[in-house]
Amino acid sequence: MSIDDESSSTPMLRIVRGNPSAEDVAAVVAVLSAAAAQPLNHKARKRSSWSSPHRTLRQPLTTGGWHASAHPR
């Protein structure tokens, strides 16, 4: 595929409303090109223990808590 083939194909970006300057179009093209160039990383990150949902749950109550606290382990 040559450069001429690419220029004769349909445009990748079409402005349908407004009158953007050349700088505006260049900024949009730069942002879209950078977003397309970055590989998508869909690997799940390991969740920190600080953000774990079980931390929001109350711990179960045990019977004899005051009594057990008086005896060293």
N, C-alpha and C positions, 0 to 999 in steps of 0.2 A: 504494500500500500504506500503510495507516495503522498507528498504534501498536497498535490493537486487533487487527489482523490478525496482527501479529507475536507478540503475547502468546498468541493462541489456537493457534499452530502448535506443533509439537513442540519441546521444549527443546533448546538447543544443548549443554548440559552437564548430565550426570546423575551424581549421586553414588550409587555402588552399595554402598559399605561405609564404615563409620565415622560419626562425628558431627562434621563440621567446623564451626567457628564461622563467623560471617558474615565476619570478617576473613580467615579462611583461603580462603573461596570468593572473596572480593574480590581477594585476591592472585593466585589462579590465573587469574581472569578478566582481571586486568590484564596478566599475563605473556602469556597467549594472545592478547589483543588487540594488544599491542605486537608480538608475533612476526608476526601476520597483517598488521599495518599496514606493516611494513618490506618494501620491494620486494626481490625476490631478484636478486642481481647475479651472474650466471653467467659474466661475462666472465673470460677467463683472464688472470691477471696475468702480466706479463713476469717471468720468473725471473731473479733476481739472478745475476751471474756467480759470486759466492761459493758459491752452492748448486748450481751446475751439476754434473751427474754426471760430466762428463769430467775434472773436477779430481781425482777419486779414482783415475783410471787412470794407470798409469806411462807416462812419456814414452818413446818408442823410443830405444834406444841407437844411437849413431852410431859408425862405425868411425873411428879416428884422432882420438879426442877429445882426448887429451893432446897430440898433435902439433899439432892445430888450435888448441889454447888458447895455444900459444906464439907463434903468428903473429897480429899485430894485423890487424884487418879494415879 
